[in-house]
Structures are given as C-alpha cells and as structure tokens.
Amino acid sequence: MARSSKSKQIIPPVFVKEWDLPAAATLGSSVRAKGILLEVRAKLPATAKKLLDVRGSALVLGLPEGEEEQFAALSDKIDTTLVGIESLPIIPREIEDILTIKTSERHRWLKDGRLPSAGTRTVKLRGRAKKITFHVFDPRKVEDLLDSDQVTNWREEDIATAAEKRRQAAWKRKLVKAEAAEKAKPKGMEESEAPKLAGWDAFMREGLLK
C-alpha cells in the first residue's frame, strides 16, 4: 500500500513590513533590486537573512507570531542599512541589466574610458577559494548614461570605427598585392608600365597606414 504524503503546512507570517526601494536606487532593474536585497541581508544575522525577501521593487520582512522583539530589531537594522542606498555602487551584472548592454560592450567601453569606473571591489564567492576583483560604477553616472541614451551613441561610434578599420585593412591588402606585383614584374619593364592603385596618392596623403 502506498504511503500517503503529507503536504508541508505553510504558516503565513504575522509580522510583515515592506520597504519600497526608490527608483534612484533600482534604476528600473530587477537585478539591481536583488543586489540591494543581498546587500541588506549581509548586514543581518545569519539566522534572519532568509526572513527578508524582495518583491518587485520592495523589500519584505516577515516573522511568525511570538517574534515581536526580533521583528522590531530587524526592522531597525534594515531602516539603518537602507539610508543612502541610492549611492550603493553598481556591480557589473547590474549595470548590464540597467543599460541593456552585453558583457563584451561593458568590457570594451570600460577599457577605452567611455564607461567610467568608480573603483574596484574584491569578494570571495561561495565555494571558491580565490577572491575575484571587479569594477563598480557610480549610480548617478549610470543614471545619466541611461537618461541620455548614451549607449546608442556608443554603438553608432563602434559601427563607424569598425567600418574604418575594415577600409584600412582593405587598403593594406591592396598594398601587399601591389608590392607583390612590383616584385614579380619583368626587370626590363618601365616604371610607367607598373600596376598602380587607383587613389593611392590620396591614400598616402591621409596617412591611413600610420
């Protein structure tokens, strides 16, 4: 005879409090909201971390009956931790979600200085022996980038740069072919008979191979 399984009874918390995260803190990102949750949880006792959760753009604390004192203590701690939360540095996965950019774009724009770093942060991930260091970003500067749609301009710049690199590469390939043809021509051939590239003089004036 099959053993009947009993469903686990879920007792809803009696003491509940919510904190609406300001738009200046989340910048419209659920990833950022989750990051703020983890930041606040880190300031709570280990046994109380899971009592705090995030729903949309709000942090929610829930405790069962008989935990009035702990509820009050945790509420005060969360109130204190959330002061100035709008200035919490933005980490890589958050800025990618906020600006809707790829990891490769973040690396490229950080390297060429278009995406300004606010410093670095070193953490040790759970289950890993080595620590990792990554760049963090100023929320207000990220907000400015978001409001001005600067990412669109950067992508257009990258497209133009890539096209120019392809053009220069094509000229270099033509130059190699011309040099090869020069070496292969018969010794008695006059210079006027040697193959020349159309527009070569203008190309040299622009210094595109420099």
Buried (B, 14 or more C-beta within 10 A) or exposed (E): EEEEEEEEEEEEBEBEBEBEBEEEBBBEBEBBBBBBBEBBBEEBEEEBBEBBBBEEBEBBBBBEEEBEEBBEBBBEBBEEBBEEBBEBBBBBBBBBBBBEBEEEBBEBBBEEEBBEBBEEEEEEEEEEEEEEEEBBBBBEBBBEBBEEEBBEEBEEEBEEEEEEEEEBEEBEEBBEEBEEEEEEBEEEEEEEEEEEEEEEEEBEEEEEEE
